[in-house]
Amino acid sequence: MFDLIIRNGKIITGTGNPWFKADIAVKNGEIVEIGYIAQDAAKTIDAKGYAVSPGVIDLHDHSDSTILVDREATSKVHMGVSTTTFPSCGSGTAPLNEEMREYMRRTQPFLEEAGIDVNWSTVEEYYALLESERISINVAPLIGFGTVRQYVMGMAMRAPTPAELEEMKKQVEIAMKAGCRGITTGLRYDPQSYASTEEVIEVSKIAAKYGGFYTSHVRDEGDRGDPVSAIEEIIRISREAKIPVNISHFKVLSRRFFDQCPRLIELVNEAREEGLMVTADQYPYNASGTGLGAWIPKWANEGGPEELAKRLNDPEIVEKIKEGLAVSMDDRGGPEAALISSYPLDPEMVSKTIADVSKIRKQDPLDCAIELLKDHLEAVLSGKVKGGFSIVNFNQSEENIELIMKQPWVAFGTDGSVHKPTGIINKHQPAPHPRYYGTFPRVLGRYVREKHVLTLEDAVRKMTSLPAQTLGLRDRGLLAPGFKADIMVFNPDTVLDKSDFVPAEATKRFPEGIIHLVVNGAVTLEDGKHTGARAGLVLRR
């Protein structure tokens, strides 16, 4: 007898091939048969009228901390995600020294409130904590370059000494031996922005040595003036480090550079023709999400938050910071396009734009933004509040989103994290970007069914086998005998994201049309409801 049979579904294998009708039999966490199956099973799911595909693989995620609080990965499971990967953008939860641990406690207070002591140091210790109470989805782990650099050098704005470079390489090697599948960077963010290309190449060679890949929030997506050079840099890293590379959340986020998107795509195609393995991921929204601190000049963050706080109290330095902030804000659509999604010092600011707040306070928008940043930073450093100051920013064109989406080497990722509409996480992240809840259903509903940008089969391929290939997951991402039983059942006629940007309550709506999710053979979502199953694994290399 089989453990599970899914009957009568339209099978979408993940290869991109046309669907066909068949049954799927599962035994001991694996797919063992696909076709007409006469035998019985301990459990049967009738998928008549529904599509049956591999479980979604989220190629860009920031759930390192929140999944420790919500081990059922509520928002992910309701989107059909069976596997995710983190850290992303170079910033992770290990290795940590005491200074970094203390900063995590201040900026991620939901950990302490959930009874989680930030007492680990190494990636191995973090994985042990992650595995200690099981999780509902699989995790394919990476090592964050920014975390390693900060662990070794702090927030120093300089090149590493030979000894420091060797220590960084050592830490990456420790992580790769512990099972990481690659290295992630966020060269747009400080202190990673302080690193030269040559430094990144040297560190990335260690990940390449162990068969890993490289994924990056590239150095410039258009808000600082040279997106072409940023794509050329990641291609150079692939060539010289001899490593496959992936462009994280591929986009152009400045109106000045919207017309350069075809050239960026051309650069990737040229690199692939050269024989370099270059891929990308994307979220299907015209808004990004980050901290306002990422918009100020990189020199202002040198030395860490304490030094930034001093600079924000020096009127002459503030004027220079405002000059850089003005350029970033203008390129990103102005203060009207900057929506506050988290501000623990004053929760009433959530779901208001910088323009809204500046009108309320009768301030210039730049002065208002600086004051918000300064007040929040000082409150965090003094212990008055805990938590981050986050912005959702409307800064991309629909034309470019669709152009990028059509490229065969572009997968999908949320660029979000595990979230739950109630409880501790929601208290501290009251208005997450809608991508946390809607990314994959949005693709299937809006871009497949409504706009016909992709076929259903190709959209599924971009959510399953393509990210599996990038991550080196050889037994996931396809429906085939011998593959792990990560399976999604959805209604292609109704699937759609329901989350929105405002009000805060709307950001956390579950999607429609995701019916069932099986993870490692365990039914984790049944009839749209989480079963409480925790069959997920840490998928070490």
Summary of the structure (lengths in Angstrom):
residues: 541
radius of gyration: 22.5
end to end distance: 32.3
largest distance: 78.2
contacts: 2063
relative contact order: 0.17
helix: 41%
strand: 21%
